[in-house]
Amino acid sequence: MLRSALLLALWIALAGAGSQARADDTIRVEDIRFERSLADDAWLLWARFSVPAGPRIEQALRDGVTLHYVVEFDLTRPRWWWWDQKTVEARQAHTLSYHLLTQRFRAGIDGDVREFATLAEAAQAVAQVSGWSVVADLEPNTSYEARLRLRFDRDRLPKSYQLGAMTNNDWDIDSEWKRFTLTTATSASAR
């Protein structure tokens, strides 16, 4: 009970501090599906995010900066008698770039690169996770706590951009962790 009250107080304090960032400048989780594959007995993750593609992002891309994003997925099995067991920590790299010669935007997901005519289309491709096999071995009839987010990797910006990112929150566009419960007897879906 005390833990819940402290988390609520922390959430209220952070909500007030984060109100300066505009809603269209942050990444939001729009949809998550986590299902068991019948073909190879693996668990597959589908997710959709909204990724900002405003003038600041477009200018950086046209300046030749590649923007790096990381999809982070963690799966934990709660235990009442001991610390929770971290079952899965999976990461997937996404990139957004602009090719000057072809004047097309590029979206890369774990090395697979596709080209698009507009930034909005490329940002939408970066914002998708499709059938990502994140884990194969889960105990049957067990509940797990899962969390997912898409994080902008400011550390991969060029040094000149990193200075600006450290002094203001223009590049503070990470999504919140989206949490959901997965029970291995059924598939889970979070909205």
N, C-alpha and C positions, 0 to 999 in steps of 0.2 A: 504494500500500500504506500509506504514511504517512497519507494523507488518510483512508483507511478506518479506521485505528486511532484517529485523532483524533476522527472522527465517532462511533465506538463509545464512546470515553471521555466525550465530551460527552453522548451519549445516556444513559449510565449515571448521570452526574452530574445531569442534568435529571430522570431518572426518580425519583431519590431525593428531589429537591426538590419534585417535583410530587405525591408520594404523599400529601400532606395533603388534597388535593381528593378528595372522594368520587366513585366511578365513576358514580353516577347523576346527578351535577351537571355532567357534561361532554357535549358533543355528540360523537357517534360516527358515522363513516361505515359504513353497513351494506351498501350495494350500489352499484355503478357499472356502467353500460352506455354505450358510446359506439359508435354505428353510423352507417353511411352511408345517407342517405335516397335511395331510388331515384327519387322523384318530382322533386326539385329539385337533386339532386347536392350537398346540404349534409351536414354531419356533425351528428348529434343526440346530446344527452347526456341520460341518465336517471340519477338518483341518489336514494338513500334514506338519510336520516340519522336518528338518534334524538336528539330535542330534549328536554331536561329540562323538566318541567311540575310542579314541586314547589310547596309552599306559599309560598315566597318569590316565585316567578314569579307565582302566582295573586294574591297580595296586591298586588304592584306593578300588575298589570293592573286589579284592582278599584279601586285608587287613581287610575286614569285614565292610567297610564303606558303608552305604546305602546312595545313592544320591537321593535327593528330588528335584522335579521340580514342578512348578505351572503354569497351563494354566490360563491366566487372560483374561477375556472378558468384555468389557465395551460398553454400548450402551447409547448414548446421543441424546436427541431431541433438535436441535438448535432452539432458539427463538430470534427474532430480537428485541423484546421489553423488555426482561429480561434476566437474566443469563440462560445459557443452562440447560435443565432439565436432570439430570442423571437418566436414566430409569432402567438400569440393571448394576450390578456389580457382575459377577459370577466368581468363582474360582473352579478349579478342580486339585486335587493332583495326581501326578504321581511319582513313585519311581523306582529306578533301584538298584538291589542288587545281591549278589552272595551267593549261598548256598554251603558251603564247603563240606558237606557230599555227596550231589548228584553231585557236580561239575557242576552245571547248573546256568545260569543267570536267574534272576527273574525280571519281569516287572509288576508293580502294578499301576492300574488306579482306583482311588477312592475305594480302598479296594479289587478290583478284581485282583488276582495275577495269572500270567501265567509263566511257565518255558520255557527256551530256551537253546539250546545247545551252541550257540555262543553269544558273546556280541553284534555283529552287529544286530542279530535278535531281541534281547531284546531292544536295543536302538531304533530300528525301531518301535517296539510296543509302547514304551514310547512316541514316536514322533507322534502318531495318536490320533485324537479326532474323535470319530465316533457316530454321531447321538445324540449329547449332547443337551438335552432340556434346553435351557438357559432362555427362556421367553415365556409366554403365552399371556399376554395382551399388544397388541400394537394397537395404534389408526390406523384406516383404512386410506389409501391414505395419509400417512405421511412419510416424509423422516427422517431418523435417521443416525447419524454418529456412526459407529462401529469401535472398535479397538481390536486387539488380539495379544497376544504374549505368548511365553513359556519362563519362567524364571527359572534359576537354583537358588535354595534356599541355599545360602552360610551359612545362619544362622543356618541351621540344620546339618552342618558338625560337627564332633567331635572337641573339643577345639584345639587339636594339629593341625588339618587341618585348622581351622579358622585363626590361627596365620599366616600360610603361605598364606592364601587367602587374608589377610589384607595387607601383605607387597609386594605382586606381583600380577599381573593380570592373573596368570595361571588359576584361577577359574572364570574368568570374561567371561562367555560364554552365557549370555542372548541373546535372540533375540530382534530385534527392534520391536516397535509397528507397526503392519500392520493395516492400516486404510482403510476403505471402506464405501461406502454409501449404506444404505438399504432403499428401498421404499416398504412400506407394501403392495402395490397393486401387486408387483411381488417379485420373489425370487432374491437374490443377489449372485453374485459370484465374488471373487477377485482373481487375479493371480499375 
